[in-house]
């Protein structure tokens, strides 16, 4: 099958299936019956012309998956939060200090942190994701080995820290010294790649709320990351999902800790400004 025919077949699957799709979720996302999430917000100024409203990925899930996220007892991702809390309080490295020894009560010191990542780090002279900052703290302050990207430990620590910002709106900065990295991420978002010659935008901007085969396409927002993916039965970071998306286009992917994925995470996170941090979400 030629590339042109293959691309046309994929487009037909998306468009025809999308004719029967409807924006899921009649009600709002309320956690444990008390904490209301912002799952729909006006698009940021830098998205005008492409999107007018941004939606959390929760909106596009079926009612059973939505319900799992609405109750922490039903959310399997909370097991990773518990793991992260244990690591937060455990001494590590040559310093024999825990995260809590420096930062104290995470519910106070980490409140709002997740809302602004990825962000420019002045001392390092680079944009850092939250996972990069976690590893910097381990190696520079605790004298411990860095967590391996893509593994449970670092995803669990990110989940625990993210929980302290749950319900707060994303507010990622894209100006100043972060602007060049943001522009790089934007270019990647719209660049067609792989044998299928698909970009992130082809699915998550042009065809969100449509179905491709059995998958209901979302806007690809990252406010819910790290997410528990039912398909994988484990927690996944934003960069981990990028790896899978690139492979889905039949392209050779970047490394999970690459500068390219840092730039892409910054850009994609900024697309969700105004949506609530969901702490640990559940996706298909």
Secondary structure, DSSP 8 states (H G I E B T S, - for coil): --HHHHHHHHHHHHHHHHTT-----SS--EETTTEE---EEE--GGGTTT-SEEE-GGGGS-HHHHHHHT-TTT-TTHHHHHHHHHHHHS-BTTTTB-HHHHH--HHHHSTTTGGG-SEEETTTTEEE-HHHHHHHHIIIII------TTSHHHHHHHHHHHHTTTTSB-----SGGGHHHHHHHHHHHH--BTTTTB-HHHHHTTSTTSEETTEE------TT-SEEETTTTEEE-HHHHHHHHHHHTT-----TT-HHHHHHHHHHHHHTTTSB--SSEEE-
